[in-house]
Amino acid sequence: MKTVSRPLLIGLLLAALVLLSLASLSAGKVWIPWNAWFAAADDLRSIIVFELRLPRTVLGIIVGAALGLTGAAMQGYTRNPLADPGILGVSSMAAFGAVVTMYFGALTTLPWLLPVGAMIGAVGGIAALLALSGAASSILTFVLAGMILNTVATAGVSLALNLAPTPWAVNEIVNWLLGSLADRSVDEVRMALPFVLIGSVLVMMLARPLDALTLGETGARSLGIDLGRTRVLLALGVGISVGASVAVTGVIGFVGLVTPHLLRPLVGARPGALLLPSALAGAVIVLAADVLVRLLPSVAELKLGVAMAGVGAPFFLALLINVRRRAV
């Protein structure tokens, strides 16, 4: 497949993002045409658009961009096609950090503890992942390190569920873990946006180091790349972005895995050039999936995290089989 010029690709992704944003404001159990968006202030349709669907749309863009960007950065740093915050335990560790804050019931008085707990879990998760696997580890070692993190996080969440004081607390945690953009408000947007922006800036600063790492660690050092600084920026950038995203939506997996693979044939072999397109495409994928789950003819809305797992799991299996064939 021929590569596409970067400005053209970014323009196409932005156009798709705008169209999907408009569709997201209209789509739902009640379809609202654009000419009803700015109806009278007491019109229920206008309230639905601006109080419910607009924050949901903005949050979908924020979270999708964060997941797509961090997935591309992790794959570029590790030179590993299976790297993804969800599969390798970073999202699970963020969820564990958030569940701990939910379990102790501090959110009613200190709501900012939720993103803090999630970010601490995510930063610790990616730091542990890189320490366990090494920057140039084999695919098997990397996957095993991710499995260890997922196991630890799952055990911690299961313990919190088992010791939860009331059935309502269990239900709240389980519903949140499934991942969704439904019933989110401006408060969640305000909570996530600054942290995702900070984390994304840190990740975007890695464009040149990621390109240099295609030559290996020795080649990158010869070009003046500080690998220790690169690793710290990656851990902080991915941890802050993923932690803030998980804190407001729960776990939405496979976006960071699928997005870079869809774009890499169009962008080429440079990991740094893949970062911005992956952020835009991640937002496109999450928004498209969220619109689809709203339009499904079901009594209860399908959770976005469940829908993404249904799409992403077969993709991951096909990718794993392809990697194994190449290794043989």
C-alpha positions in Angstrom: 0.0 0.0 0.0 1.3 3.5 -0.9 2.0 6.0 1.8 -0.2 9.1 2.0 1.2 12.6 2.5 0.9 13.5 6.1 -1.0 16.8 5.6 -3.6 14.9 3.4 -4.0 12.1 6.0 -4.4 14.6 8.9 -6.9 16.5 6.8 -9.0 13.4 6.1 -8.9 12.4 9.7 -10.0 15.8 10.9 -12.8 15.8 8.4 -13.9 12.4 9.6 -13.7 13.6 13.2 -15.9 16.6 12.4 -18.6 14.5 10.7 -18.6 11.9 13.5 -18.9 14.7 16.1 -22.0 16.0 14.3 -23.4 12.5 14.2 -22.6 12.0 17.8 -24.6 15.1 18.8 -27.6 13.8 16.8 -27.5 10.0 17.4 -29.3 8.2 20.2 -32.6 6.6 21.2 -34.0 10.0 20.2 -32.6 11.3 16.9 -32.2 15.1 17.1 -31.7 16.9 13.8 -29.2 19.8 13.6 -31.9 22.4 13.2 -33.3 21.5 16.7 -29.9 21.9 18.5 -30.4 25.6 19.1 -34.1 25.5 19.9 -35.6 27.3 22.9 -33.7 26.9 26.1 -36.6 24.9 27.6 -36.7 22.6 24.6 -35.8 19.1 25.8 -34.0 18.3 22.6 -31.6 21.2 23.0 -30.9 20.2 26.6 -30.1 16.6 25.5 -27.6 17.9 22.9 -25.7 20.4 25.1 -26.0 18.8 28.6 -25.6 15.1 27.6 -24.3 14.5 24.1 -21.8 17.4 23.8 -19.8 16.4 26.9 -20.0 12.7 25.8 -18.7 13.7 22.3 -15.8 15.8 23.7 -14.9 13.1 26.1 -14.9 10.5 23.3 -12.4 12.7 21.4 -10.2 13.2 24.4 -10.1 9.6 25.5 -9.7 8.2 21.9 -6.9 10.6 21.1 -5.1 9.6 24.3 -5.4 5.9 23.7 -4.4 6.1 20.0 -1.4 8.3 20.8 -0.1 6.2 23.7 -0.5 3.0 21.8 1.6 4.4 18.9 4.2 5.6 21.3 4.5 2.3 23.1 4.8 0.4 19.9 7.4 2.8 18.6 9.5 2.7 21.8 9.5 -1.0 22.3 9.5 -1.9 18.5 6.8 -4.3 19.4 3.6 -4.6 17.4 1.6 -6.0 20.4 2.3 -3.0 22.7 -0.9 -1.4 23.9 -1.9 0.2 27.3 -4.9 -2.1 27.6 -3.4 -5.5 26.7 -0.2 -5.0 28.6 -1.8 -4.0 31.9 -1.3 -0.2 32.0 -5.1 0.4 31.8 -5.7 -2.4 34.3 -3.3 -0.8 36.8 -5.0 2.6 36.2 -8.3 0.9 36.9 -6.9 -0.7 40.1 -5.6 2.7 41.3 -9.1 4.2 40.6 -10.9 1.3 42.3 -8.9 1.7 45.4 -10.0 5.4 45.7 -13.6 4.4 45.0 -13.4 1.6 47.6 -12.4 3.9 50.4 -15.2 6.3 49.6 -13.2 9.4 49.3 -14.8 10.6 46.1 -17.8 12.3 47.7 -15.6 14.9 49.4 -12.4 14.7 47.3 -13.4 13.9 43.7 -10.0 14.8 42.3 -8.6 11.7 44.1 -10.1 9.4 41.3 -7.8 10.7 38.5 -4.9 10.9 40.8 -5.3 7.3 41.9 -5.7 6.2 38.3 -2.6 8.1 37.1 -0.5 6.7 40.0 -1.6 3.2 39.0 -0.9 3.8 35.3 2.5 5.4 35.8 3.5 2.6 38.2 2.1 0.1 35.7 4.1 1.3 32.7 7.3 1.7 34.8 6.9 -1.8 36.0 6.2 -3.0 32.5 9.4 -1.4 31.1 11.5 -2.6 34.0 10.2 -6.2 33.7 10.6 -6.5 30.0 13.4 -4.2 29.0 13.3 -1.7 26.1 14.5 -4.3 23.5 12.9 -7.4 24.9 11.3 -10.1 22.8 7.6 -10.1 22.1 7.2 -13.1 24.4 8.9 -11.4 27.3 6.9 -8.3 26.7 3.6 -10.1 26.6 4.5 -12.1 29.8 5.3 -8.9 31.6 1.9 -7.5 30.6 0.2 -10.6 31.8 1.9 -10.2 35.2 0.6 -6.7 35.5 -2.9 -7.7 34.3 -2.9 -10.5 36.9 -1.8 -8.2 39.7 -4.4 -5.5 38.8 -7.2 -8.0 38.4 -6.4 -9.6 41.7 -6.5 -6.2 43.4 -9.8 -5.2 41.8 -11.3 -8.6 42.7 -10.2 -8.2 46.3 -11.9 -4.7 46.4 -15.1 -6.2 44.9 -15.0 -9.0 47.4 -14.6 -6.7 50.4 -17.0 -4.0 49.2 -19.3 -2.9 52.0 -22.5 -2.9 50.0 -24.0 -4.4 46.8 -24.4 -0.9 45.5 -20.7 -0.3 45.8 -20.0 -3.5 43.9 -22.5 -2.5 41.1 -20.9 0.9 40.8 -17.4 -0.5 40.4 -18.4 -3.2 37.9 -20.4 -0.8 35.7 -17.5 1.6 35.7 -15.0 -1.1 34.9 -16.9 -2.1 31.7 -16.0 1.3 30.2 -18.6 3.8 28.8 -19.1 7.4 27.7 -22.7 7.3 28.8 -24.0 9.8 31.4 -20.8 11.8 31.5 -21.0 15.5 32.1 -18.8 18.6 31.8 -17.3 17.7 35.1 -15.6 14.6 33.6 -14.4 16.7 30.7 -12.8 19.2 33.1 -11.3 16.4 35.1 -9.7 14.6 32.1 -8.8 17.3 29.7 -5.8 19.1 31.4 -4.2 15.8 32.4 -4.6 14.3 28.9 -3.1 17.5 27.4 -0.1 17.3 29.7 0.5 13.6 29.0 0.0 14.1 25.3 2.5 16.9 25.1 5.1 14.7 26.9 4.4 11.9 24.5 4.7 14.1 21.4 8.1 15.3 22.6 9.3 11.7 21.9 8.9 11.9 18.1 12.6 12.3 17.4 13.8 9.7 20.0 11.2 7.1 18.7 12.5 7.6 15.1 16.1 7.2 16.4 15.2 4.0 18.2 14.4 2.3 14.9 18.2 2.0 14.6 18.4 0.3 18.0 19.6 1.7 21.4 23.3 2.0 20.2 22.3 3.9 17.1 20.0 6.1 19.1 22.8 7.0 21.6 25.1 7.8 18.7 22.5 10.4 17.5 22.6 12.0 21.0 19.3 10.5 22.3 19.1 10.3 26.1 17.4 6.9 26.6 16.9 7.5 30.3 15.0 10.7 29.7 13.1 9.1 26.9 11.9 6.3 29.2 10.9 8.7 32.0 8.9 10.9 29.5 7.2 7.8 28.1 6.2 6.5 31.5 4.9 9.9 32.6 3.2 10.7 29.4 1.5 7.4 28.9 0.7 7.1 32.6 -0.9 10.5 32.9 -2.9 10.2 29.7 -4.2 6.7 30.2 -4.8 7.3 33.9 -6.9 10.3 33.3 -8.8 8.6 30.5 -9.6 5.5 32.6 -10.6 7.7 35.6 -13.5 9.2 33.7 -14.6 6.4 31.3 -13.4 3.1 32.8 -11.4 0.6 30.7 -11.8 0.9 26.9 -9.4 -1.5 25.4 -7.7 -2.2 22.0 -7.9 1.3 20.7 -4.1 1.8 21.2 -3.4 -1.6 19.6 -5.6 -1.3 16.5 -5.1 2.4 15.5 -1.3 2.4 14.8 -1.6 -0.8 12.7 -4.4 0.7 10.6 -2.3 3.8 9.9 1.3 2.5 9.6 0.9 1.4 5.9 -0.2 4.9 5.1 2.4 6.8 7.2 5.5 4.6 6.7 8.1 3.3 9.0 8.8 6.4 11.1 7.2 6.0 14.6 7.4 9.7 15.2 5.3 10.5 12.2 2.7 8.1 13.4 1.9 9.9 16.7 -0.4 12.7 15.6 -2.3 10.7 13.0 -2.8 7.9 15.7 -4.2 10.5 18.1 -6.7 11.7 15.5 -7.6 8.2 14.3 -8.1 7.0 17.9 -10.6 9.8 18.5 -12.3 8.8 15.2 -12.5 5.1 16.2 -13.9 5.8 19.7 -16.5 8.3 18.4 -17.6 5.9 15.7 -17.9 3.0 18.1 -19.9 5.2 20.6 -22.3 6.2 17.9 -22.8 2.6 16.9 -23.5 1.4 20.4 -26.2 4.1 20.7 -27.9 3.0 17.5 -28.0 -0.8 18.3 -31.6 -2.0 18.9 -31.2 -3.1 22.5 -33.1 -2.3 25.7 -29.9 -1.3 27.6 -27.1 0.4 25.8 -24.1 -1.8 25.2 -21.1 -0.7 27.1 -18.4 0.9 24.9 -15.6 -1.2 26.5 -17.5 -4.4 25.8 -18.0 -3.3 22.1 -14.4 -2.5 21.6 -13.3 -5.8 23.2 -15.6 -7.6 20.7 -13.9 -5.9 17.8 -10.4 -5.7 19.1 -10.0 -9.3 20.4 -10.2 -10.9 16.9 -7.8 -8.3 15.6 -5.4 -9.1 18.4 -5.6 -12.8 17.6 -5.0 -12.2 13.9 -2.1 -10.0 14.7 -0.6 -12.5 17.1 -0.9 -15.3 14.5 0.8 -13.1 11.9 3.6 -12.3 14.3 4.1 -16.0 15.0 4.2 -16.8 11.3 6.9 -14.2 10.7 8.9 -15.5 13.6 8.8 -19.0 12.1 
